[in-house]
């Protein structure tokens, strides 16, 4: 059977986001036996879901395994699954839809990797157990998204002095509240982790603005503050995608 693997991302106008997805698909191709691997978008920019499915079909595949490339089980995820299922049904192509990335242990490994890289890059002397961590999620009106995010954050707590979470938008606490809470505990080092897949507008602009505003508001001058890289492109992410795909394919036989 010739099978395609299709990642469905939310979508971003920032070219870096599309470039990162293309790079990730290349990693997946190198580590798998899929006849075709590609990505598409739920919204914002093309190729949209139907175009992505059509491209898979044009490669004469018998089945498509779809990966909803989302960190949270929120409304955008549900929209992508519904649209995918309907389009594939109408086109009479077999489809297997995998779980999103949430609740996978590799996410914690990736976050710790980003923290360790920031520590090495900035020559941060205190060990992890003496560092305070603030993890910034996007935020969602869907409570299941919040639950999945907090699950990942809680799994980090044994490794650091403290781990606090906040959101960019749509949920509370916001970034300023998160920074206020951490500095009230007199940290030696504050490391901020943007829990985002791509280098989009939120990473390049929105998060930085909110962090800087909070640092000025709370007069944070004597505490070293570092911001890690986002999740981005990583062989571990490619492996995680393949694991999710295998889980779904084995479930349906």
Secondary structure, DSSP 8 states (H G I E B T S, - for coil): --EEEEEEE---SSHHHHHHHHHHHHHHHHT---SEEEEEESSSSSSBHHHHHHHHHHTT-SEEEEEE--SS-SHHHHHHHHHHHHHHHHHT-EEEE---STT-THHHHHHHHHHHHHHHHTT--S-GGG-EEEEEE---S-HHHHHHHHHHHHTTGGGSSEEEEEESSSSSSBHHHHHHHHHTT--SEEEEEE--SS-SHIIIIIHHHHHHHHHHHTT--SSEEEE---S-S-HHHHHHHHHHHHHHHHHH-
